[in-house]
Protein backbone atom coordinates (compact mmCIF):
# COMPACT_ATOMS: atom_id res chain seq x y z
CA UNK A 1 0.00 0.00 0.00
CA UNK A 2 1.29 3.42 -0.98
CA UNK A 3 0.53 6.85 0.37
CA UNK A 4 -1.33 8.44 -2.53
CA UNK A 5 -1.62 12.14 -3.26
CA UNK A 6 -4.09 12.81 -6.05
CA UNK A 7 -3.78 16.11 -7.89
CA UNK A 8 -6.55 15.27 -10.38
CA UNK A 9 -9.13 17.75 -9.10
CA UNK A 10 -11.67 16.76 -11.74
CA UNK A 11 -11.81 13.07 -10.72
CA UNK A 12 -14.97 11.96 -8.96
CA UNK A 13 -12.90 9.83 -6.53
CA UNK A 14 -10.75 12.77 -5.38
CA UNK A 15 -11.62 14.28 -2.00
CA UNK A 16 -9.06 16.57 -0.38
CA UNK A 17 -6.22 15.10 -2.52
CA UNK A 18 -7.10 11.57 -1.28
CA UNK A 19 -8.68 8.77 -3.29
CA UNK A 20 -12.07 7.40 -2.29
CA UNK A 21 -11.99 4.44 -4.68
CA UNK A 22 -10.08 1.99 -2.48
CA UNK A 23 -7.64 0.89 -5.19
CA UNK A 24 -6.48 2.24 -8.54
CA UNK A 25 -4.92 1.00 -11.77
CA UNK A 26 -1.99 2.89 -13.28
CA UNK A 27 -1.76 2.32 -17.01
CA UNK A 28 1.30 2.56 -19.20
CA UNK A 29 2.37 -0.88 -20.37
CA UNK A 30 5.04 0.62 -22.66
CA UNK A 31 5.82 3.68 -20.51
CA UNK A 32 9.35 5.11 -20.61
CA UNK A 33 8.49 8.27 -18.62
CA UNK A 34 5.72 9.79 -16.46
CA UNK A 35 3.93 11.22 -19.51
CA UNK A 36 3.40 7.67 -20.82
CA UNK A 37 1.42 6.64 -17.71
CA UNK A 38 -2.14 7.41 -16.62
CA UNK A 39 -4.64 6.66 -13.88
CA UNK A 40 -6.95 4.14 -15.58
CA UNK A 41 -9.35 4.49 -12.63
CA UNK A 42 -10.09 8.15 -13.43
CA UNK A 43 -13.80 9.03 -13.56
CA UNK A 44 -14.70 12.59 -14.49
CA UNK A 45 -16.57 14.51 -11.81
CA UNK A 46 -20.12 15.40 -12.83
CA UNK A 47 -20.71 18.16 -10.24
CA UNK A 48 -19.18 19.25 -6.93
CA UNK A 49 -19.72 15.86 -5.30
CA UNK A 50 -17.38 12.89 -5.25
CA UNK A 51 -17.98 9.16 -5.76
CA UNK A 52 -16.93 6.85 -2.99
CA UNK A 53 -16.73 3.12 -2.50
CA UNK A 54 -15.29 3.94 0.93
CA UNK A 55 -16.85 5.73 3.87
CA UNK A 56 -13.84 8.05 4.18
CA UNK A 57 -11.05 8.92 1.72
CA UNK A 58 -7.81 7.00 2.31
CA UNK A 59 -4.26 8.31 2.37
CA UNK A 60 -2.91 4.81 1.65
CA UNK A 61 -4.20 2.75 -1.23
CA UNK A 62 -3.52 -0.43 -3.19
CA UNK A 63 -2.13 0.39 -6.63
CA UNK A 64 -2.08 -2.07 -9.51
CA UNK A 65 0.34 -0.96 -12.20
CA UNK A 66 0.92 -1.87 -15.85
CA UNK A 67 4.10 0.25 -16.12
CA UNK A 68 6.48 -2.71 -16.08
CA UNK A 69 9.52 -0.51 -16.79
CA UNK A 70 9.07 1.36 -13.49
CA UNK A 71 11.44 0.56 -10.61
CA UNK A 72 8.48 0.48 -8.20
CA UNK A 73 6.56 -2.14 -10.18
CA UNK A 74 6.82 -5.69 -8.89
CA UNK A 75 4.49 -8.25 -10.40
CA UNK A 76 2.04 -5.53 -11.53
CA UNK A 77 1.82 -3.96 -8.05
CA UNK A 78 3.26 -0.59 -7.06
CA UNK A 79 5.67 -0.77 -4.14
CA UNK A 80 6.55 2.93 -3.85
CA UNK A 81 6.05 4.42 -0.40
CA UNK A 82 4.48 7.57 -1.85
CA UNK A 83 2.73 8.06 -5.19
CA UNK A 84 1.67 11.34 -6.84
CA UNK A 85 -1.01 11.28 -9.51
CA UNK A 86 -1.19 14.50 -11.51
CA UNK A 87 -3.65 15.81 -14.03
CA UNK A 88 -5.28 19.03 -12.84
CA UNK A 89 -8.55 19.40 -14.74
CA UNK A 90 -8.28 16.19 -16.78
CA UNK A 91 -11.35 15.12 -18.73
CA UNK A 92 -10.14 11.55 -19.34
CA UNK A 93 -7.52 9.15 -17.99
CA UNK A 94 -5.22 10.28 -20.84
CA UNK A 95 -4.93 13.65 -19.09
CA UNK A 96 -3.51 12.06 -15.93
CA UNK A 97 -0.09 10.65 -15.08
CA UNK A 98 1.82 8.92 -12.32
CA UNK A 99 4.55 11.43 -11.57
CA UNK A 100 6.27 8.91 -9.28
CA UNK A 101 7.20 6.73 -12.28
CA UNK A 102 10.94 6.08 -12.48
CA UNK A 103 12.36 4.05 -15.35
CA UNK A 104 14.41 0.94 -14.53
N, C-alpha and C positions, 0 to 999 in steps of 0.2 A: 504494500500500500504506500502510495506517495502522497505527500502534501501537495495539493493542487491549488494553484491560483489561476482563476479564469478571468481573462481580460476581454472576453467576448460578450460585451454588454447586451447585444441583441439576441442572445440565446435564451430560450425559455427556461433552461435549467439553471441559469446563473442567478444567484441571489447573494449580494454582498461579496462578489468575487469568489464565492464557493459554488460547488456543483451540487445540485439536488437530484441528480440522476441515480447515484449509487455506484456506477461504474461507467467508464467511457471506452471508446475505441479510437485509437490514433491510427489514421491511414497514412500510407506512403510506402508501399511495398518496394518501390525503386528509388526511394529518397536518398539524395546525396547531401542535402542541406535542409534547414528548417523550412524554407519556402516550398519544399517538395512534400511536406507533411500536412495533415489537416485533422481536425476533430470530426470523425465520422458521426459522432453522436449529436452534433449540432442540430438544434431545432429552432427555427426562427420564432422569436417572440411575437405574439399576435397583438398584445396590448401591454399595459404596465404590470401584468401579473406574471408569475413564473409557474412552470410545471414542476411537480415534485413527485417522485416515487418514494421519497423519504419524508419523515415528519419535519426534520430540520436539515439545513444544508450541512454538508460535511467538509472538513478541511483535509481529511485524508480519504483517498478513493482508490479503488482497484482500476488499473489501466491496462487494457489489452492493447497491443501495439503491432502493427504490420511493418514498421520501419526496421527491417532486419539488419540494416547497416549502421544502426545506432548502438553506441557502446552500452546503453542502459537496457537494451532489449535482450532478454534471455527467454528463449522458448515462447516468443510472442507475448511476453509480459514485460511491463516497464518496471525496472528496479531502481530508478532514480529516487533519491530522497525527496526532492522537490521538483515539481513540474509546472511550467508556465505555458498556458494556452493563450495565444494572442489572436486578435481579429477585430477589435473595435466594433464597428457596426456591420459586421458580416451579414449577408443575406443568404448564404449557403455555406456548406462545410468547406468549399473551395476557398473561401475568404478567411479561413482560420489556419493556424499553424501551431505546432509544438515548438516553442522557442528553446526548449531544453535539449532538443536533438543535437547529438554530437556524433559525427561520423567515426566509425572504427578506424 
